[in-house]
Amino acid sequence: MNTHISLLGCGLMGAPMARRLLAAGYPLTVWNRTRFKAEALAEAGARVADTPAEAVARADIVITMLEHGGVVQTVLFDGPDAAVHGLRAGTLVIDMSSILPEQAQAHATRLAEADATALDAPVSGGTLGAEAGTLAIMAGGDEAAFARARPVLEAMGRPVHVGPAGSGQLAKLTNQMIVGITIGAVAEALLLAERGGADPAKVREALRGGFADSRILEVHGQRMVEGDFAKRGSMAIQLKDLNNALHAGAQLGFEGPITRLLATLYQQGVDHGLAELDQSALFKELQARQHTGEA
Amino acid sequence: MNTHISLLGCGLMGAPMARRLLAAGYPLTVWNRTRFKAEALAEAGARVADTPAEAVARADIVITMLEHGGVVQTVLFDGPDAAVHGLRAGTLVIDMSSILPEQAQAHATRLAEADATALDAPVSGGTLGAEAGTLAIMAGGDEAAFARARPVLEAMGRPVHVGPAGSGQLAKLTNQMIVGITIGAVAEALLLAERGGADPAKVREALRGGFADSRILEVHGQRMVEGDFAKRGSMAIQLKDLNNALHAGAQLGFEGPITRLLATLYQQGVDHGLAELDQSALFKELQARQHTGEA
């Protein structure tokens, strides 16, 4: 267990992941653009670095957990402080951020040129999954890279190797497709129940345990029933995810009529001012149609 | 536990439900149109009746588990052997078949005229849920009727009272909406994964435990990955369920664009010869579009 790990990005997801790695006994160096978030981990045993390049200098494995593909590119490659300038030969770089598959493939190519190995390994499960170490982890890259990453990933969740470089990001897009569509399914179901005079909260409860059961019915269905659309995810991000899936799909000759319809519906919700509400607010967008009869 | 129960309909679902009731210690009389299916339950302790009217003569609670609303109407009301002619005053009739909400409401009215009480209580969970006694049970009717039914229903699964007469059937339609749409979500996700070079079986496995997880991903996702579309449910029944939801919705001023799209997609699958395959064969219908580019 003397694998040295460097974690770049200590935000809502990165911080609890860092705590899991420390709890598992890994020596850990952390870096964050706003330094105080990294410093909060010092107490738990992390070393805090000033730059990405410094953070990765002693690392066997580098983990990035950043906001989007542009930030990952900047932190890894752009400018004199970028991680690539500090990497030792043979370092494994695991990007657990959610970025486009084509970006992940480009990063893998550039890392190979720097004598490093890449694995894309985005997650699903949110901050609760990160804290509990139960994240679903979708990994793309070489079999050998996955084998090397596996024990480290298992400190944070349940990793599965789904295919070559970029496949982890592709799997994450499919995750977001299912999430976005299932939210629509639950919303329409609860709206029909409500219009027919049934109690939507009771219907949700009744459906748990049958074939309609899902994490979305459990978590987002509860938000719909309570009318609690405070932002955890957001309509804007759900829309971006669906558009990214359609974008990746278009390059592959993929035709997804359901994904396309849902992108349209989330777009309409965003247009109607719901962008910064939780994505379960698709319920509100669909509810508004019940009165106008808009098709 | 001396509540006498009569069960009308001993098919794929009714038979294991009868066994759960017998195991719970209820005196049980059974009837089935094709008598040998009822006789199979005699060994487990059931009395076998010749007609619905005879079956219900000593019952405190009558349970119907039949193929559709027309059959329920026939067994309860049509002809001299119909159950209504044997019912004692005050009998509780629980229809656990899946029928239209408006049919359930009409049956409740006719049963009230015969001094009986009605509860509509359709289920989700399939034959496995019936055997294990873990069915999701959605109950519509009076609070008092539900309270009286609850211990009996608990021998078969997890009952929830969702609203007035017809609400149980409405909840079942919402269950089928979520099932039908989520199958579409999982199908599109696995198809995109496949086209992008990821392993769909591994992607399904990776997504378990994240926010995309559902009974459908577990059960029907597995069928898609294995290409095993042998009939359990069927495309034809899924289409009928979605059309019934849209029919019930139309009467309530409900607008469900996602349900509408899925009805169109299952219809196209049926038109393309997939009617008698499992409803997870929507995967095949969507897969075929990837090659033709059909919109």
Interface residues (C-beta under 8 A of the other chain):
Chain A: P101 V123 S124 G125 G126 G129 T134 L135 A136 I137 M138 A139 G140 G157 R158 P159 V160 H161 V162 G163 P164 G166 S167 L170 A171 L173 T174 N175 Q176 M177 I178 V179 I181 T182 G184 A185 V186 E188 A189 L190 L191 L192 A193 R195 G196 G197 A198 D199 K202 V203 E205 A206 L207 R208 G209 G210 F211 A212 D213 S214 R215 I216 L217 V219 A245 A248 G249 L252 G253 F254 E255 G256 P257 I258 T259 L261 L262 L265 L286 R289 Q290 G293 E294 A295
Chain B: P101 V123 S124 G125 G126 G129 T134 L135 A136 I137 M138 A139 G140 G157 R158 P159 V160 H161 V162 G163 P164 G166 S167 L170 A171 L173 T174 N175 Q176 M177 I178 V179 I181 T182 G184 A185 V186 E188 A189 L190 L191 L192 A193 R195 G196 G197 A198 D199 K202 V203 E205 A206 L207 R208 G209 G210 F211 A212 D213 S214 R215 I216 L217 V219 A245 A248 G249 L252 G253 F254 E255 G256 P257 I258 T259 L261 L262 L265 L286 R289 Q290 G293 E294 A295
